[in-house]
Amino acid sequence: MSVLQPLVEVFRYSLQPIAPFTWFGWSISTLDVVATFRLCLVLRQIREIMYNKHVSVRGASAVEETSFVKNLSATLLVVYGGEAVAAPLLGVPPSFMLSGVVPGLYAAVQALVEYLPNVPMPSAETELPLAIVDGFTRAYLLCNLIPPAVTTNASPLIAASPWTLLVTSLIIANGGFFVTNLFSFLNPTSLALQTPPELQAYGWTTADLWCAPVVTGLYALLTHAQPFWADMHSVLSNVLGASQLDEAVKPLDPEIARAVCALFLSTLFVGRATKNFGLWKKPFPMSVQHGEKTKTQ
């Protein structure tokens, strides 16, 4: 596992609480700050892209005046929308009802990003390295923040249910963007109901949608978070010949398992950025059009 050790050390360093937050007893880490800035910048980029698209097609007649409260509401909805839906189903209070530190951090960063003169639009030069950052922040969410709400639940049925774990990951990781798009919070016009991209044709193929339960399931499989995953790990190890039938399969260290998930997500997001910005070259040349003839000597 020496290959994964640098990733483990990156997590250890980036998850340490930092000043000035520690002066007030707040456990805000470098990774928290990076994830907050990344999300606020992405949402501003999306709003500006949608504004330019709307104005170029329909003009500026229906465009609303920029509202900080609306933009902050959209950011908090993205962050906490899924949790607000899943928490009552799990019988636990959502985190924003227990502490205002993280919502306050998002509000402060949102204000800072909001009043920047301009932000760079997405490009291959910026999105490729940031895809790696997204892999780390998403792995932290899917491996450390979401599973305990299920695995440590007061209900034994919920705590031991692999289905509950996967559905919870799907809802919390994607519910915020789903509701935000449903009510068109990022559009420059008034709020209105619209079909979210997840429900449109082939919306289910979006990497952000399906990677949440996949990565949470992978982490649970490697760490034996629930009895089902321990049994599944044993079965897979026996089928693949990685262990003997009478040999118990040991779980991976949680930090190593999280590093595996971060590596998977970073690779996935880098591949998506490569494809989106046209950097993926076709392995074979275009076929010759019908009717064209090549001259031979």
PAZAPA-4460 file (N, C-alpha, C; in steps of 0.05 Angstrom, whole numbers, plus 32768, in hexadecimal, padded with zeros to 4 digits):
% residues 297
    n_x    n_y    n_z   ca_x   ca_y   ca_z    c_x    c_y    c_z   seq   type   mol
   8010   7FE8   8000   8000   8000   8000   8011   8019   8000     1      M     A
   802B   8016   7FFA   803D   802E   7FFA   8035   8042   7FE5     2      S     A
   8028   8039   7FD0   801F   804B   7FBB   800A   805E   7FC5     3      V     A
   7FF9   8055   7FD8   7FE3   8065   7FE2   7FEC   8076   7FFA     4      L     A
   8003   8071   8005   800C   8080   801D   800D   809E   8019     5      Q     A
   8017   80A8   8002   8016   80C5   7FFE   7FF9   80D1   7FFF     6      P     A
   7FE6   80C2   7FF4   7FCA   80CB   7FF6   7FC0   80CC   8012     7      L     A
   7FC8   80B8   8022   7FC1   80B7   803E   7FCC   80CF   804D     8      V     A
   7FE5   80D6   8047   7FF2   80ED   8054   7FE5   8107   804B     9      E     A
   7FDC   8109   8032   7FCE   8121   8029   7FB5   8125   8039    10      V     A
   7FA6   810F   803E   7F8E   8111   804E   7F94   8119   806B    11      F     A
   7FA9   810D   8076   7FB0   8113   8092   7FB7   8131   8095    12      R     A
   7FC6   813B   8082   7FCE   8157   8084   7FB6   816A   807F    13      Y     A
   7FA7   8164   806A   7F91   8176   8063   7F79   8175   8076    14      S     A
   7F77   8161   8087   7F61   815F   8099   7F68   8169   80B5    15      L     A
   7F80   8174   80B9   7F87   8180   80D2   7F7A   819B   80D5    16      Q     A
   7F6D   81A1   80EC   7F61   81BC   80F0   7F76   81D2   80ED    17      P     A
   7F6F   81E8   80E2   7F82   81FE   80DD   7F78   8218   80EA    18      I     A
   7F8C   8229   80EE   7F86   8244   80F7   7F7B   8255   80E0    19      A     A
   7F6A   8268   80E4   7F62   8273   80FE   7F4A   8265   810B    20      P     A
   7F40   8250   80FE   7F28   8242   8108   7F2E   8235   8123    21      F     A
   7F46   822A   8127   7F4D   821D   8140   7F4D   8230   8158    22      T     A
   7F50   824A   8153   7F50   825E   8168   7F35   825E   8176    23      W     A
   7F20   8257   8167   7F04   8258   8172   7EFA   823C   8178    24      F     A
   7F0C   8228   8176   7F04   820C   817C   7EF5   81FF   8165    25      G     A
   7EF7   8209   814D   7EE9   81FE   8136   7EFC   81EB   8127    26      W     A
   7EF2   81D3   8120   7F02   81BF   8113   7EFF   81C1   80F4    27      S     A
   7F08   81D8   80EA   7F07   81DD   80CD   7F23   81D6   80C2    28      I     A
   7F25   81C5   80AE   7F3E   81BC   80A3   7F43   81CA   8088    29      S     A
   7F5B   81C5   807E   7F63   81CF   8064   7F50   81C4   804E    30      T     A
   7F4A   81AA   8051   7F38   819D   803D   7F1C   81A9   803D    31      L     A
   7F13   81B1   8055   7EF8   81BE   8057   7EF9   81D9   8048    32      D     A
   7F0E   81E8   804C   7F10   8203   803F   7F12   8200   8021    33      V     A
   7F23   81ED   8018   7F26   81E8   7FFB   7F0C   81E0   7FEF    34      V     A
   7EFE   81CD   7FFB   7EE4   81C4   7FF1   7ED0   81DA   7FF0    35      A     A
   7ED0   81EC   8003   7EBD   8202   8004   7EC3   8216   7FED    36      T     A
   7EDC   821D   7FEA   7EE3   8230   7FD4   7EDD   8223   7FB9    37      F     A
   7EE3   820A   7FB6   7EDE   81FC   7F9D   7EC1   81FC   7F95    38      R     A
   7EAF   81F6   7FA8   7E93   81F5   7FA2   7E88   8211   7F9C    39      L     A
   7E8F   8225   7FAB   7E85   8240   7FA7   7E8F   824B   7F8C    40      C     A
   7EA7   8245   7F84   7EB2   824D   7F6A   7EA3   823F   7F53    41      L     A
   7E9E   8225   7F56   7E90   8216   7F42   7E74   8221   7F3E    42      V     A
   7E66   8226   7F54   7E4B   8231   7F51   7E4A   824C   7F44    43      L     A
   7E5E   825D   7F4A   7E5F   8277   7F3C   7E65   8273   7F1E    44      R     A
   7E76   8260   7F17   7E7C   825B   7EFB   7E63   8251   7EED    45      Q     A
   7E54   823F   7EFA   7E3B   8235   7EEE   7E27   824C   7EEA    46      I     A
   7E24   825D   7EFE   7E11   8274   7EFB   7E19   8286   7EE4    47      R     A
   7E33   828C   7EE1   7E3C   829D   7ECC   7E38   8290   7EB0    48      E     A
   7E3D   8276   7EAF   7E39   8268   7E95   7E1C   8269   7E8E    49      I     A
   7E0A   8264   7EA1   7DEE   8263   7E9C   7DE3   827F   7E95    50      M     A
   7DEF   8294   7EA2   7DE7   82AF   7E9C   7DEF   82B6   7E7F    51      Y     A
   7E07   82B1   7E77   7E10   82B7   7E5C   7DFF   82A8   7E47    52      N     A
   7DF9   828F   7E4D   7DE9   827F   7E3B   7DCD   828B   7E38    53      K     A
   7DC1   8293   7E4F   7DA6   829E   7E4E   7DA5   82B8   7E3F    54      H     A
   7DB8   82CA   7E45   7DB8   82E4   7E38   7DBD   82E2   7E1A    55      V     A
   7DCE   82CF   7E12   7DD4   82CC   7DF5   7DBC   82C2   7DE6    56      S     A
   7DAA   82B3   7DF3   7D93   82A7   7DE5   7D7A   82B8   7DE9    57      V     A
   7D75   82C2   7E01   7D5B   82CF   7E07   7D5E   82EC   7E10    58      R     A
   7D76   82F6   7E12   7D7A   8311   7E1B   7D79   8314   7E39    59      G     A
   7D7B   832C   7E43   7D7D   8331   7E60   7D63   833A   7E6C    60      A     A
   7D4D   8338   7E5E   7D34   8343   7E68   7D2A   8334   7E81    61      S     A
   7D2C   831A   7E82   7D22   830A   7E99   7D37   8305   7EAE    62      A     A
   7D4E   8310   7EAB   7D64   830B   7EBE   7D5F   831A   7ED8    63      V     A
   7D61   830C   7EEF   7D5E   8319   7F09   7D78   8326   7F11    64      E     A
   7D75   833A   7F23   7D8D   8346   7F2E   7D9C   8332   7F40    65      E     A
   7DB6   8333   7F40   7DC6   8320   7F50   7DBF   8323   7F6D    66      T     A
   7DBA   830C   7F7A   7DB3   830D   7F97   7DC6   82FB   7FA6    67      S     A
   7DD4   8306   7FB9   7DE6   82F6   7FCA   7DD7   82E1   7FDA    68      F     A
   7DC0   82E8   7FE4   7DB0   82D5   7FF4   7DA8   82BD   7FE3    69      V     A
   7DA0   82C3   7FCA   7D98   82AD   7FB8   7DB0   829B   7FB3    70      K     A
   7DC7   82A7   7FAD   7DDF   8297   7FA7   7DE8   8287   7FBF    71      N     A
   7DE7   8293   7FD7   7DEF   8285   7FEF   7DDB   826E   7FF5    72      L     A
   7DC2   8273   7FF0   7DAE   825E   7FF4   7DB3   8247   7FE2    73      S     A
   7DBB   824D   7FC9   7DC1   8237   7FB6   7DD9   8227   7FC0    74      A     A
   7DEE   8235   7FCA   7E05   8227   7FD4   7DFE   8215   7FEC    75      T     A
   7DF0   8220   7FFF   7DE8   8210   8016   7DD6   81F9   800F    76      L     A
   7DC5   81FE   7FFB   7DB3   81E8   7FF2   7DC3   81D2   7FE5    77      L     A
   7DD8   81D8   7FD5   7DE9   81C4   7FCA   7DF6   81B4   7FDF    78      V     A
   7E00   81C1   7FF4   7E0F   81B4   8009   7DFD   81A3   801B    79      V     A
   7DE6   81AE   8023   7DD6   81A2   8038   7DBB   8197   802E    80      Y     A
   7DB5   819A   8014   7D9B   8191   800A   7D97   8173   800D    81      G     A
   7DAB   8164   8005   7DA9   8147   8008   7DA8   813E   8024    82      G     A
   7DB8   814A   8035   7DB8   8143   8052   7D9D   8149   805F    83      E     A
   7D91   8160   8057   7D77   8167   8062   7D62   8153   805B    84      A     A
   7D65   8145   8044   7D52   8131   803C   7D57   8116   804A    85      V     A
   7D71   810F   804C   7D78   80F5   8057   7D77   80F4   8075    86      A     A
   7D7D   810A   8083   7D7F   8109   80A0   7D65   8101   80AE    87      A     A
   7D4E   810C   80A6   7D35   8103   80B3   7D2F   80E5   80AE    88      P     A
   7D37   80DB   8097   7D33   80BF   8091   7D44   80AD   80A3    89      L     A
   7D5B   80B7   80AB   7D6E   80A8   80BC   7D69   80AD   80D9    90      L     A
   7D58   80C1   80DF   7D52   80C7   80FB   7D69   80D6   8109    91      G     A
   7D78   80E6   80FA   7D8E   80F5   8106   7D8B   8112   80FF    92      V     A
   7D94   8125   8110   7D93   8141   8108   7DA8   8148   80F3    93      P     A
   7DA1   8159   80E0   7DB5   8161   80CC   7DCB   8172   80D9    94      P     A
   7DE2   8172   80CE   7DF9   817F   80DA   7DF6   819D   80DD    95      S     A
   7DE7   81A9   80CA   7DE4   81C6   80CC   7DD2   81CF   80E2    96      F     A
   7DC4   81BC   80EE   7DB3   81C2   8106   7DC3   81C0   8120    97      M     A
   7DDA   81B4   811F   7DEB   81B0   8136   7E01   81C5   8139    98      L     A
   7E0A   81CF   8122   7E20   81E3   8123   7E1D   81F5   810B    99      S     A
   7E24   820F   810F   7E23   8222   80F9   7E3E   8229   80EF   100      G     A
   7E53   821A   80F7   7E6E   8221   80EF   7E72   821D   80D1   101      V     A
   7E6B   8205   80C7   7E6F   81FF   80AA   7E5C   8210   8099   102      V     A
   7E42   8213   80A0   7E32   8226   8090   7E3D   8242   8090   103      P     A
   7E48   824B   80A7   7E54   8265   80A7   7E6D   8267   8096   104      G     A
   7E7C   8251   8094   7E93   8251   8082   7E8B   8254   8065   105      L     A
   7E76   8245   805E   7E6C   8247   8042   7E61   8263   803D   106      Y     A
   7E54   826F   8050   7E4A   828B   804C   7E61   829E   8048   107      A     A
   7E76   829C   8058   7E8D   82AE   8055   7E9B   82AA   803B   108      A     A
   7EA0   8291   8033   7EAD   828C   8019   7E9B   8295   8002   109      V     A
   7E81   8290   8004   7E6F   8299   7FEF   7E70   82B7   7FEB   110      Q     A
   7E71   82C6   8001   7E73   82E3   7FFF   7E8D   82EB   7FF2   111      A     A
   7EA3   82DD   7FF9   7EBC   82E4   7FED   7EBD   82DE   7FCF   112      L     A
   7EB3   82C7   7FC7   7EB2   82BF   7FAB   7E9E   82D1   7F9B   113      V     A
   7E89   82D8   7FA8   7E74   82E8   7F9B   7E7E   8303   7F92   114      E     A
   7E90   830F   7FA2   7E99   832A   7F9C   7EB5   832B   7F8F   115      Y     A
   7EBE   8314   7F86   7ED6   8314   7F75   7ED0   8322   7F5A   116      L     A
   7EE2   8331   7F4F   7EDC   833E   7F36   7ED5   832B   7F20   117      P     A
   7EE2   8314   7F1E   7EDC   8300   7F0B   7EE9   82E6   7F13   118      N     A
   7EDF   82D0   7F09   7EEB   82B6   7F0E   7EF1   82A8   7EF3   119      V     A
   7F06   8298   7EF1   7F0C   828B   7ED8   7EF6   8277   7ED0   120      P     A
   7EF0   8275   7EB7   7EDE   8261   7EAE   7EEB   8246   7EAD   121      M     A
   7EDC   8230   7EAF   7EE8   8215   7EAF   7EF8   8211   7E95   122      P     A
   7F10   8206   7E99   7F22   8200   7E82   7F32   81E7   7E8A   123      S     A
   7F3E   81DB   7E76   7F4E   81C3   7E7B   7F65   81C9   7E8E   124      A     A
   7F71   81E1   7E8C   7F88   81E7   7E9D   7F80   81E9   7EBB   125      E     A
   7F68   81F1   7EC0   7F5F   81F3   7EDC   7F51   81DA   7EE6   126      T     A
   7F40   81CE   7ED5   7F2F   81B8   7EDE   7F3E   819D   7EE1   127      E     A
   7F53   8199   7ED2   7F62   8180   7ED5   7F6F   817D   7EF1   128      L     A
   7F7E   8191   7EFA   7F89   818F   7F16   7F73   8190   7F2B   129      P     A
   7F5E   81A0   7F26   7F49   81A1   7F3A   7F39   8188   7F3B   130      L     A
   7F39   8178   7F26   7F2C   815E   7F27   7F38   814C   7F3C   131      A     A
   7F52   814E   7F40   7F5F   813F   7F55   7F57   8148   7F70   132      I     A
   7F55   8163   7F73   7F4B   816E   7F8D   7F2E   8164   7F92   133      V     A
   7F1E   8164   7F7D   7F02   815B   7F80   7F01   813E   7F89   134      D     A
   7F14   812E   7F80   7F15   8112   7F88   7F1A   810F   7FA6   135      G     A
   7F2B   8120   7FB1   7F31   811E   7FCD   7F1A   8128   7FDE   136      F     A
   7F0E   813F   7FD6   7EF8   814A   7FE6   7EDF   8137   7FE4   137      T     A
   7EDA   812C   7FCD   7EC3   811A   7FCA   7EC8   8100   7FDA   138      R     A
   7EE1   80F6   7FDA   7EE7   80DE   7FE9   7EE2   80E3   8007   139      A     A
   7EEA   80FA   8011   7EE5   8100   802D   7EC7   8101   8033   140      Y     A
   7EB7   810C   8021   7E9A   810C   8025   7E8F   80F0   8026   141      L     A
   7E96   80E0   8012   7E8A   80C6   800E   7E94   80B1   8021   142      L     A
   7EAC   80B5   802C   7EB8   80A1   803E   7EB7   80A8   805B   143      C     A
   7EB8   80C2   8062   7EB9   80CA   807E   7EA0   80D8   8088   144      N     A
   7E93   80E8   8077   7E7D   80F8   8081   7E62   80EA   807F   145      L     A
   7E5E   80DB   806A   7E43   80CF   8066   7E40   80B4   8074   146      I     A
   7E52   80A1   8072   7E4D   8086   807E   7E47   8086   809C   147      P     A
   7E53   8096   80AD   7E4D   8095   80CA   7E2F   809A   80D0   148      P     A
   7E22   80AA   80C0   7E05   80AF   80C5   7DF5   8095   80C3   149      A     A
   7DFF   8081   80B5   7DF2   8068   80B2   7DFE   8053   80C5   150      V     A
   7E18   8050   80C3   7E25   803A   80D2   7E24   803D   80F0   151      T     A
   7E22   8056   80FA   7E1F   805B   8117   7E03   8063   811F   152      T     A
   7DF0   805D   810E   7DD4   8064   8114   7DCA   8055   812C   153      N     A
   7DB7   8062   813B   7DAC   8055   8152   7D9B   803D   814B   154      A     A
   7D90   803C   8133   7D80   8026   812B   7D92   800F   8120   155      S     A
   7D91   7FF8   812B   7DA1   7FE1   8121   7D9B   7FDA   8104   156      P     A
   7D82   7FDD   80FC   7D7A   7FD7   80E1   7D88   7FEA   80CD   157      L     A
   7D88   8003   80D4   7D94   8017   80C2   7DB3   8014   80C2   158      I     A
   7DBE   800F   80DA   7DDB   800E   80DC   7DE7   7FF6   80CD   159      A     A
   7DD7   7FE1   80CA   7DE1   7FC8   80BC   7DD8   7FC6   80A0   160      A     A
   7DC9   7FD9   8095   7DBE   7FD7   807B   7DD0   7FE3   8065   161      S     A
   7DDB   7FD2   8053   7DEB   7FDD   803D   7DDB   7FEE   802A   162      P     A
   7DC2   7FE7   8026   7DB1   7FF7   8014   7DAD   8013   801F   163      W     A
   7DA9   8016   8039   7DA6   8030   8045   7DC0   8040   8042   164      T     A
   7DD7   8033   8044   7DF0   8041   8041   7DF3   804C   8025   165      L     A
   7DED   803D   8011   7DF0   8045   7FF5   7DDC   805B   7FEE   166      L     A
   7DC3   8058   7FF6   7DAE   806C   7FF0   7DB5   8086   7FFE   167      V     A
   7DBE   8085   8017   7DC5   809D   8026   7DDC   80AC   8017   168      T     A
   7DF0   809D   800E   7E05   80AA   7FFF   7DFB   80B7   7FE6   169      S     A
   7DEA   80AA   7FD7   7DDE   80B5   7FBF   7DCF   80CE   7FC4   170      L     A
   7DBF   80CF   7FD9   7DAE   80E6   7FDF   7DBF   80FD   7FE9   171      I     A
   7DD0   80F8   7FFD   7DDF   810E   8009   7DF2   811B   7FF4   172      I     A
   7DFF   810A   7FE4   7E13   8115   7FD1   7E07   8123   7FBA   173      A     A
   7DEE   811C   7FB2   7DE2   8126   7F9A   7DC8   8136   7F9E   174      N     A
   7DBC   8133   7FB6   7DA2   8140   7FBB   7DA3   815E   7FB9   175      G     A
   7DB9   816A   7FC2   7DBB   8187   7FC2   7DBA   8193   7FA6   176      G     A
   7DCB   8188   7F94   7DCA   8191   7F78   7DB0   818B   7F6B   177      F     A
   7DA4   8174   7F72   7D8A   816D   7F66   7D75   8182   7F6D   178      F     A
   7D72   818A   7F86   7D5E   819E   7F8E   7D65   81B9   7F82   179      V     A
   7D7F   81C0   7F82   7D87   81DA   7F77   7D80   81DC   7F5A   180      T     A
   7D85   81C7   7F4A   7D7D   81C7   7F2E   7D5F   81C6   7F2A   181      N     A
   7D51   81B8   7F3C   7D34   81B5   7F3A   7D27   81D0   7F3C   182      L     A
   7D31   81E2   7F4D   7D25   81FC   7F51   7D34   8212   7F42   183      F     A
   7D47   820A   7F31   7D56   821D   7F1F   7D64   8233   7F2F   184      S     A
   7D70   822C   7F45   7D7E   8240   7F56   7D95   824D   7F47   185      F     A
   7DA2   823E   7F35   7DB9   8248   7F27   7DB3   8258   7F0E   186      L     A
   7D9A   8258   7F06   7D91   8267   7EEE   7D91   8285   7EF5   187      N     A
   7D95   8296   7EE1   7D94   82B3   7EE6   7D78   82BE   7EE8   188      P     A
   7D64   82AD   7EE3   7D48   82B6   7EE4   7D3B   82AF   7EFE   189      T     A
   7D21   82B4   7F00   7D13   82AD   7F19   7D12   828F   7F1E   190      S     A
   7D0E   8288   7F37   7D0D   826C   7F3E   7CF5   825F   7F2F   191      L     A
   7CF9   8247   7F24   7CE4   8239   7F16   7CEB   821B   7F16   192      A     A
   7CD6   820B   7F15   7CDB   81EE   7F14   7CE5   81E6   7EF8   193      L     A
   7CF9   81D5   7EF8   7D03   81CA   7EDF   7D0D   81AD   7EE4   194      Q     A
   7D11   819E   7ECF   7D1A   8183   7ED2   7D38   8183   7ED8   195      T     A
   7D41   8178   7EEE   7D5D   8177   7EF4   7D6C   8166   7EE0   196      P     A
   7D85   816B   7EDB   7D95   815B   7EC8   7D95   813E   7ECF   197      P     A
   7D93   8137   7EE9   7D94   811B   7EF1   7D7C   810B   7EE6   198      E     A
   7D66   8119   7EE1   7D4E   810C   7ED7   7D4A   810E   7EB9   199      L     A
   7D5C   811C   7EAC   7D5B   811E   7E8F   7D68   8106   7E82   200      Q     A
   7D65   8104   7E68   7D6F   80ED   7E5A   7D8D   80E8   7E60   201      A     A
   7D94   80D0   7E68   7DAF   80C8   7E6F   7DBB   80D8   7E86   202      Y     A
   7DAA   80E5   7E96   7DB4   80F3   7EAD   7DC0   80E0   7EC2   203      G     A
   7DB7   80C7   7EC2   7DC1   80B4   7ED5   7DDE   80AC   7ED0   204      W     A
   7DE8   80B3   7EB8   7E04   80AC   7EB2   7E18   80C0   7EBD   205      T     A
   7E0E   80D6   7EC9   7E20   80EA   7ED5   7E32   80DE   7EEA   206      T     A
   7E4B   80E3   7EE8   7E5E   80D7   7EFB   7E59   80DE   7F18   207      A     A
   7E52   80F8   7F1D   7E4C   8100   7F38   7E35   80F1   7F44   208      D     A
   7E22   80E8   7F34   7E0B   80DA   7F3E   7E11   80BE   7F48   209      L     A
   7E1E   80AF   7F37   7E22   8092   7F3E   7E3B   808D   7F4E   210      W     A
   7E4E   80A0   7F4D   7E67   809B   7F5C   7E63   809C   7F7A   211      C     A
   7E4E   80A9   7F84   7E49   80AC   7FA1   7E44   8090   7FAD   212      A     A
   7E2F   8081   7FA5   7E2B   8067   7FB1   7E41   8053   7FAA   213      P     A
   7E4E   8056   7F93   7E63   8043   7F8C   7E7B   8047   7F9F   214      V     A
   7E83   805F   7FA3   7E9B   8064   7FB4   7E95   805E   7FD1   215      V     A
   7E7D   8065   7FDB   7E76   805F   7FF6   7E74   8040   7FFA   216      T     A
   7E6A   8032   7FE6   7E69   8015   7FE7   7E85   8009   7FE7   217      G     A
   7E97   8015   7FD6   7EB2   800B   7FD5   7EC0   800F   7FF0   218      L     A
   7EBD   8026   7FFC   7EC9   802B   8016   7EBE   8018   802B   219      Y     A
   7EA4   8014   802B   7E98   8001   803E   7EA2   7FE5   8039   220      A     A
   7EA6   7FDD   8020   7EB0   7FC3   801A   7ECC   7FBF   8025   221      L     A
   7EDD   7FD3   8021   7EF9   7FD0   8029   7EFD   7FD1   8047   222      L     A
   7EEB   7FE0   8055   7EEE   7FE4   8072   7EDB   7FD3   8082   223      T     A
   7EC9   7FC4   8075   7EB6   7FB3   8083   7EA4   7FC4   8095   224      H     A
   7E99   7FDA   8089   7E89   7FEC   8099   7E70   7FE0   80A4   225      A     A
   7E66   7FCC   8096   7E4E   7FBD   809F   7E52   7F9F   809A   226      Q     A
   7E44   7F8E   80A8   7E48   7F71   80A4   7E45   7F68   8087   227      P     A
   7E33   7F74   8079   7E2F   7F6C   805D   7E48   7F70   804D   228      F     A
   7E56   7F86   8051   7E6E   7F8C   8041   7E85   7F7A   8049   229      W     A
   7E86   7F72   8063   7E9B   7F5F   806B   7E97   7F45   805D   230      A     A
   7E7E   7F3C   805C   7E78   7F22   804E   7E7D   7F25   8030   231      D     A
   7E76   7F3B   8025   7E7B   7F3F   8008   7E99   7F40   8002   232      M     A
   7EA8   7F4C   8013   7EC5   7F4D   8010   7ED1   7F31   8010   233      H     A
   7EC7   7F20   8023   7ED1   7F05   8025   7ECA   7EF5   800C   234      S     A
   7EB1   7EF8   8002   7EA9   7EEA   7FEA   7EB9   7EF2   7FD2   235      V     A
   7EBD   7F0C   7FCE   7ECD   7F15   7FB7   7EEA   7F0C   7FB9   236      L     A
   7EF5   7F0C   7FD1   7F11   7F04   7FD4   7F14   7EE6   7FCE   237      S     A
   7F00   7ED6   7FD6   7F01   7EB9   7FD0   7EFE   7EB4   7FB2   238      N     A
   7EEB   7EC3   7FA6   7EE6   7EBF   7F89   7EFF   7EC7   7F78   239      V     A
   7F0C   7EDD   7F80   7F23   7EE7   7F72   7F3D   7ED9   7F7A   240      L     A
   7F3B   7EC7   7F8D   7F53   7EB8   7F96   7F66   7EC8   7FA6   241      G     A
   7F5C   7EDE   7FB3   7F6E   7EEE   7FC3   7F71   7EE4   7FDF   242      A     A
   7F61   7ED0   7FE7   7F62   7EC4   8002   7F59   7EA8   8001   243      S     A
   7F5F   7E99   8016   7F56   7E7D   8018   7F3A   7E7C   8024   244      Q     A
   7F2C   7E66   801F   7F11   7E64   8028   7F0E   7E65   8046   245      L     A
   7F22   7E5B   8055   7F21   7E5B   8072   7F30   7E73   807F   246      D     A
   7F37   7E86   806E   7F46   7E9D   8078   7F34   7EB5   8079   247      E     A
   7F34   7EC3   808F   7F23   7EDB   8093   7F30   7EF2   8084   248      A     A
   7F20   7F01   8075   7F2A   7F18   8067   7F2A   7F30   8079   249      V     A
   7F40   7F3D   807C   7F43   7F54   808E   7F3B   7F6E   807F   250      K     A
   7F2E   7F80   808E   7F27   7F9A   8081   7F40   7FAB   807D   251      P     A
   7F3E   7FBD   806A   7F54   7FD1   8066   7F53   7FE6   807B   252      L     A
   7F69   7FF2   8080   7F6A   800A   8091   7F58   801F   8085   253      D     A
   7F48   802D   8095   7F36   8041   8089   7F44   8057   8079   254      P     A
   7F5C   805F   8082   7F6B   8073   8073   7F74   8069   8058   255      E     A
   7F7C   8050   8057   7F84   8044   803D   7F6C   8041   802B   256      I     A
   7F56   8038   8036   7F3D   8036   8026   7F34   8051   801B   257      A     A
   7F36   8065   802B   7F2F   8080   8022   7F42   808A   800C   258      R     A
   7F5B   8083   800E   7F6E   808A   7FF9   7F68   807C   7FDF   259      A     A
   7F5F   8062   7FE1   7F57   8054   7FC9   7F3F   8062   7FBB   260      V     A
   7F2C   806A   7FCB   7F15   8078   7FC1   7F1C   8093   7FB4   261      C     A
   7F2F   80A1   7FC1   7F38   80BB   7FB6   7F46   80B7   7F9C   262      A     A
   7F56   80A2   7F9A   7F64   809C   7F81   7F50   8096   7F6A   263      L     A
   7F3C   8086   7F71   7F27   807F   7F5D   7F18   8098   7F54   264      F     A
   7F10   80A9   7F67   7F00   80C1   7F60   7F11   80D5   7F50   265      L     A
   7F2A   80D8   7F58   7F3B   80EB   7F49   7F3F   80E2   7F2C   266      S     A
   7F43   80C8   7F29   7F46   80BD   7F0E   7F2D   80C1   7EFE   267      T     A
   7F16   80BC   7F0A   7EFC   80C0   7EFD   7EF8   80DC   7EF5   268      L     A
   7EFD   80EF   7F07   7EF9   810C   7F01   7F0D   8117   7EED   269      F     A
   7F25   810D   7EEE   7F39   8116   7EDA   7F31   810C   7EBE   270      V     A
   7F27   80F3   7EBD   7F1D   80E8   7EA3   7F06   80F8   7E99   271      G     A
   7EF4   8100   7EAB   7EDD   8110   7EA2   7EE5   812B   7E97   272      R     A
   7EF8   8138   7EA5   7F02   8152   7E9C   7F10   814F   7E81   273      A     A
   7F20   813A   7E7E   7F2D   8135   7E65   7F19   8132   7E4E   274      T     A
   7F04   8124   7E53   7EEF   8120   7E3E   7EE0   813A   7E39   275      K     A
   7ED9   8148   7E4E   7EC9   8160   7E4A   7ED7   8176   7E3B   276      N     A
   7EF2   8177   7E3E   7F01   818D   7E31   7F0F   8183   7E17   277      F     A
   7F06   816C   7E0D   7F10   8162   7DF4   7F2D   815A   7DF3   278      G     A
   7F38   8151   7E0A   7F54   8149   7E0A   7F57   812C   7E05   279      L     A
   7F41   811E   7E03   7F42   8101   7DFE   7F43   80FC   7DE0   280      W     A
   7F5B   80F4   7DD6   7F5E   80F0   7DBA   7F53   80D5   7DB2   281      K     A
   7F46   80D5   7D9A   7F3C   80BB   7D90   7F53   80A9   7D87   282      K     A
   7F51   8090   7D8F   7F67   807D   7D89   7F6A   8076   7D6C   283      P     A
   7F54   807A   7D5D   7F55   8073   7D41   7F4C   808A   7D30   284      F     A
   7F56   808D   7D18   7F4E   80A3   7D06   7F32   80A0   7CFD   285      P     A
   7F27   80B6   7CF4   7F0B   80B5   7CE9   7F0A   80A3   7CD1   286      M     A
   7EF4   8095   7CCE   7EF1   8084   7CB7   7EEE   8094   7C9E   287      S     A
   7EF6   8089   7C88   7EF4   8097   7C6E   7ED7   8098   7C65   288      V     A
   7ECF   80AF   7C5C   7EB3   80B3   7C54   7EAD   80A1   7C3B   289      Q     A
   7E95   8098   7C39   7E8C   8087   7C23   7E8F   8098   7C09   290      H     A
   7E99   808B   7BF4   7E9B   8099   7BDA   7EB7   80A3   7BD5   291      G     A
   7EC7   80A7   7BEB   7EE2   80B0   7BE7   7EF5   8099   7BE0   292      E     A
   7F07   809E   7BCE   7F1A   808A   7BC6   7F36   8093   7BCA   293      K     A
   7F47   8081   7BD2   7F63   8088   7BD6   7F72   8082   7BBD   294      T     A
   7F85   8092   7BB6   7F95   808F   7B9E   7FAD   807D   7BA5   295      K     A
   7FB1   8069   7B95   7FC8   8057   7B99   7FDA   8058   7B81   296      T     A
   7FF3   8054   7B88   8007   8054   7B72   800C   8038   7B68   297      Q     A
***
